[in-house]
């Protein structure tokens, strides 16, 4: 649990390339998250890539609409 009594948060640490929790997390500037599970945090870079692809596709779609 975290210091607020809730469920623990999990983060992907870009500095250490590992999952960290509320208790051992690096500074915020090194973290992606929070995530609800360690498994989600472990997939952080994959999730970022998926979201970036979706945003780029949406940007392309909107640009094409503007040109029409």
VOFI-387276 format. One line per field, with one value per residue (C-alpha): residue number from 1; x, y, z; residue in three letters. Coordinates in nm, 2 decimals, m for minus. Layout:
N
i <- c(NUM  ...);
x <- c(X  ...);
y <- c(Y  ...);
z <- c(Z  ...);
aa <- c(ALA  ...);
END
This chain:
68
i <- c(1  2  3  4  5  6  7  8  9  10  11  12  13  14  15  16  17  18  19  20  21  22  23  24  25  26  27  28  29  30  31  32  33  34  35  36  37  38  39  40  41  42  43  44  45  46  47  48  49  50  51  52  53  54  55  56  57  58  59  60  61  62  63  64  65  66  67  68);
x <- c(0.00  0.10  0.12  m0.23  m0.37  m0.47  m0.36  0.00  0.11  0.36  0.60  0.84  1.17  1.35  1.67  1.69  1.48  1.27  0.93  0.93  0.67  0.56  0.82  1.12  1.04  1.30  1.23  0.93  1.13  1.25  0.91  0.63  0.30  0.15  0.00  m0.24  m0.02  0.34  0.25  0.11  0.42  0.64  0.46  0.50  0.72  0.50  0.19  0.37  0.45  0.09  m0.05  0.20  0.10  m0.27  m0.21  m0.01  m0.28  m0.54  m0.32  m0.28  m0.66  m0.73  m0.48  m0.63  m0.98  m0.85  m0.72  m1.05);
y <- c(0.00  0.36  0.62  0.73  0.38  0.31  0.04  0.05  0.22  0.07  0.27  0.20  0.36  0.48  0.52  0.17  m0.01  m0.18  m0.17  0.03  0.09  0.38  0.26  0.25  0.48  0.71  1.08  1.15  1.27  0.91  0.74  0.64  0.58  0.52  0.19  m0.04  m0.35  m0.45  m0.62  m0.29  m0.10  m0.36  m0.29  0.08  0.14  m0.08  0.11  0.44  0.32  0.20  0.54  0.73  0.53  0.60  0.97  0.99  0.81  1.05  1.35  1.22  1.16  1.51  1.66  1.48  1.60  1.96  1.92  1.79);
z <- c(0.00  m0.04  0.23  0.16  0.24  m0.12  m0.36  m0.45  m0.78  m1.02  m1.24  m1.52  m1.44  m1.75  m1.56  m1.42  m1.69  m1.43  m1.25  m0.93  m0.67  m0.45  m0.19  m0.42  m0.71  m0.85  m0.91  m1.11  m1.41  m1.46  m1.44  m1.66  m1.48  m1.24  m1.35  m1.16  m1.19  m1.23  m1.56  m1.70  m1.58  m1.75  m2.08  m2.04  m2.34  m2.55  m2.44  m2.52  m2.87  m2.93  m2.81  m3.03  m3.33  m3.26  m3.22  m3.54  m3.73  m3.59  m3.68  m4.04  m4.07  m3.95  m4.18  m4.47  m4.37  m4.37  m4.72  m4.85);
aa <- c(UNK  UNK  UNK  UNK  UNK  UNK  UNK  UNK  UNK  UNK  UNK  UNK  UNK  UNK  UNK  UNK  UNK  UNK  UNK  UNK  UNK  UNK  UNK  UNK  UNK  UNK  UNK  UNK  UNK  UNK  UNK  UNK  UNK  UNK  UNK  UNK  UNK  UNK  UNK  UNK  UNK  UNK  UNK  UNK  UNK  UNK  UNK  UNK  UNK  UNK  UNK  UNK  UNK  UNK  UNK  UNK  UNK  UNK  UNK  UNK  UNK  UNK  UNK  UNK  UNK  UNK  UNK  UNK);
END
